[in-house]
Amino acid sequence: MKSRMNITEIAKQAGVSIATVSRVLNNPSLVKESTRQRVLDVLQSTNFKINAIAKNLRTKKSYSIGLIYTSVLMLFYNMISKGVEDIAIGKSYNVFFCNSGDDPIKESDYLSLLYEKRVDGIIVSPTGNNRELFENIISYGIPVCFIDRIVKGINTDSVVVNNRESSCNAVSYLIEKGYGRIGFISGPKWTWTGIERFKGYLDAHAAHNIEFLEELVRFGDFQYDSGYEGAKELIKEGDIDALYIANEPMAAGALEYLNEKKIRFPEDIGFLMWDNPYWSTLVKPQISVVSQPMYTIGTTASELLFKRITAAEAYMDKEPLKITLNTELVIRGST
């Protein structure tokens, strides 16, 4: 009996129209919460199953999206992933999670795979390469939303934070606290995020009439080892009184070096990092951070993507939305 249930029977039991049941299955955000719950209760009680293949053929949708991030190990991307997934699940979509490792070749492979899977949209933290592949995917009608980073020349939706302004504010705070020689472990020059945070470092020095000294900057690759090596080189050359680090893995690497050399903060050196991982409050003293709205980046990007996927075709012709979120400078004992 249950296996023979169809939408007509579901609508009858729930006391709604067939169209309402269809909307609950395909676009639940359009249905009033109380009505949607009533239909869902009937669906659950009757063990109603949707034939996914038939549904995809009928709607020409896969009811799936792709998310490509650069490191599965970072809390930053874990929280973004949760934000993306929460919105997707609410819209009855599946998410393919892809870890590029910041490798352009892996990113290219995943983009090709997601295209072959006929996903309805892609959210990606881009490596900065694969411009032509992004252009092709967008031209095929698959919406793309960049997160955390952008690729110049690709005109698509994006959700980022105010990297340059936040970096300037963080370094300005250190300068105003009396730190005169601030060593900076930046991200790579080939990433938009790395360059923006480096520009903020320069802006703060210019605003306070402090000469920029090239020897105080090391360009890492956003990975643990480059943080360790960067701290080693900066401290070896001596005469720095603060370390400012552009992301969580590099900060962890720098901390390992400080611990090895028994260098204390804030007594021996000030320490301020981007990102706000749980361990930043477990060390003593706790670490000052530039905290990003990680979960909100994910939900905002997901909502943008679904507007492209589900809204009227006229929306597809609208100019891409560039959303910039604010960070928070959280002052703790390390500075």
N, C-alpha and C positions, 0 to 999 in steps of 0.2 A: 504493500500500500504506500509506504513512505517513499520507495524508489520511484513510484509513478506520479508523485506530486509535481505539479507544474505551476507556472506563475499565476494562472487563472485561479487555481485552488488556494494558493498562498494569499492572493488579493481578497478572496472571499472570506477566508478565516480571519484575516486582519481587519476586515471591514474598510478596505481602501480600494482605489482603482488599480488596474493593471499597470497603468503609467507610473503610479506612485511606487509600486514594487520595483519597476524597472529603474526608477531614479535611485532608490535605495541601493540597488545592486551596482549601478554604474556611476552615479554621481551623488553620493549621500549628502554632500554639503548643501544640496538644494532642498532637502526635506527637513521639515520641522522636527526637532529632537524627539518629542513625544511620539509623533507618528513613526519616525524612523525606528525607535525602540520597539514599538508595537509590531512592526513588520519583522524586525530582527528576532524577536521572541518567537514568532510563528516559524520563521526559517530554522531557528535552532531546534524547536520542539519537533519539527517534522523531518529534521536531518536533511534539509534541502541542499543539494549540491548543484553548482553551476558547471556546465561542460565548458571548460576554459577554451578548448580548441574551437568549438563552435562559436563561442562568444567572440573570440579574436577574429575569426573569419567574417562574422557578421558586422563587427564594429571597426575592423581594420586597425585595432589597437592591441598591443601586447599586454597592457596593464602592468608594465614594469618600467623602471627607470634605472639608470646607472649612476653610481657615485664613484669617482676616482679621486683618491687622496694620496698624499706623498709619503705618509708613514703611519702604518697601523699601530705603531708602538707609542705614539704621542697622544696624551689625554686630549690635546687640542682637537685632533681629528676624531677621536672617539666621541667627544661631546657633539661635534658637528654632525657626525653620522647618526647619533641618536635623534637630533633635531630633524634631520632629513627623513629618517625612518618613521618617526612619530606622525609627521604630516602625511607621508605616503600611505601608511597603514590606515589612517583615517579616511583615505580616499580609495581604499581597497586596491592598493598597488603594491607590488613587490619591488625590492631594491636589490640590484646586483652591486656588491661591494668589491672594489678593485684597488689594490695597493700598488701604486706605480714605483715606490721607492725612490721617487724623484729621478727616475731613469726615463729619458725621452723614448727609448726603444720600447720599454714595457708600456709606457703610456700609449704609444702608437698601436701596440698589439691589443691593448684593452679597448681603445676606441674602435678599432676594426671589429673586435669581437662583439661589442655592444651594438654596433651597426648591424652585424649579421644576425644578432638576436632580435633585431627590430624593436629595440626599446623605444619608448615614446618620448624620452628626453634624457639628457645627461647633465649631471652636476660634476664639476671637475676643478681641482686645484692644479692648474697647469704648470708644467715644467718650464714653459716659455718657448718650447720648440713645437713642431708639428702644426705650424700655422696653416699650411695647405690642407691638411687633413681636417682641421677644424672648419675651415671654409667649406670644404666639400660636404661634411656632415650637416652643417647648417643649411647649405643650399639644397640638400635632399629633404628639407622640411623637418628635421629633428632639432628641436630647441635645445640650446646649450646655455648653462649658467655657470660662470666662473665664480669661485669662492677663494678668499684669502689673497689670490693673485689675479692679475689680468695678463693678457697677451696683447701688446700694442698692435693696432691695426685690425683686430678681430672685433667687429661690432656686435656684441651680444650682451645679454643681461649679466650683471655681476653684483656680488655682495662682498665688500671688503671692509676693513677698518681704516680709520684716519692715521695710517702708519707714520707719515712724515710729521704731522702735528703732535702725535703722541710721543714720538721719539724726541722731538724738540722739547716738549714739556718735561720729559723724564730727565734729560741731560741738564736742562735749565735748573731743575730742582737740585740736582747734585752740585752744580756750580754755586747756587745760592746757599747751599749747606756748607760751602767752603772747600769743596773738592776742586783742586786746580788742574790736576793732570789726570784726565779720565781716559783709561784704556777702554777701547771699544772692540768687541769681537762681533763683527757684522756678518750678515748673510752673504751669499755669493753675489757678485756683481751682475750675473746674468739673470737673476730673479728680480721681478718688480718689487717684491716685498723687501728684499735685501737692500736695493738701491734707495727705496723710500725711507727706510729707517736710517740709512747712512746720511741721506740728505737732512733728516731731522737733527742728527748729531752735528752736522755742519751749521745748520740754522741756529742752534743754541749757542755755539761758540761765537758766531757772527753777532748775535743779539747781545752778547755780553762783552763784545770787543776783546775776545780771547783768540789768539792766533791758533789756527789749525795746524797740528803737527802730525805729519804722516806716520811717524814711528809709533804713534799711540793707537793705530788701527790695524787690525788683522781681519782679513776676509775669510771666513770659514765656509762650510758647506751645509750648515744647519744640522750637522751630525755631531755626536758625542766626542769623537776623536779630535775634531777641529777645535772644539772648545777647550779641551785639555792642552793641545799644542799651542793654541792662541794665548791662553793664560800663562803657559810656561815661557813663551817668547816675550810677552809684555812684561812679566815680572822679572825675568832674567835681565832685561835691559834696565830695570829699576826705575825709580822715580815716578811711579804712578801711585795715586792715592785712592783710586776707585776703579772698579771694573763694571762696565755696562755691557750686557750680553743680549743678543738679538733673538734668542729663542730658548726653549726648555732643554733640548738635548745638549746644546753647546754649553748652557749654564751648568748642567750636571757634570760635564767633562771638566769645566773650569773648577768646580767645587772639589773634584777628586784631586786636582793638582794642589789646590790650596790646603786640603787636608794632609796630603803627603808632606808638604813643606811646613805644616803647622802654622800657616798664616791665618790669623783670626780676623773676623769682621764683627763689628766695625772698628776694633782697636787698631788693626794693622792696615786695613783696606776697606773701603766701602764696596757694597755689592748690590747691584740692581739688575733684574732680568726681565725679559718679556715672557709672557705666559704665567699662569697661576696654578701650577700643579699642586696636588695635595701635599707633596713632600716639602713644599716651600714653607709650610707652617710647622713641620715636624722637626726641622733643624733648629738649633738654638745659637744665636737669636734667629727669629723668623726673618724670611727674606722679603725685601721690598720688590714689588712686581708691577709690570704693566699688564693689567688683566683684560683679556679680550672676552666679548660676549659670545662664547663658543656655541652654545646651544642655539642662541638667537640667529647666528650666522646660518646654521643648518636649517632652522625653520623658515627663515626669510627666503633663502635660496629655493627651498622646496616649494613654498607658496608661489614664488615668481615662476618657477618652471611649470607648475600646474595651471597657472593662468594661460600660459602659452599652449599647453596641451588640451585643456578642456574648454576654454572660452571660444567665442565665435571667431570665425576665420578672420574677421576684420581686425581682431586684436593682434594677429600675427604680423600685420603691416605696421604696427606701432613701433616707434623708436625704442631700442633697448633701454631698460632701466638700470642706472648705475647707483646702487645703494651703498652709502658709506656709514658705518656704525661707529660709535664712539667707544673708546677704551676707558679704563679707570686706573689711575695711578694709586696703588695701595702702598702706603708707607708703613714699614715695619722696622725691626731692630737692626737690620744689616746696614742701614744708612743713618 
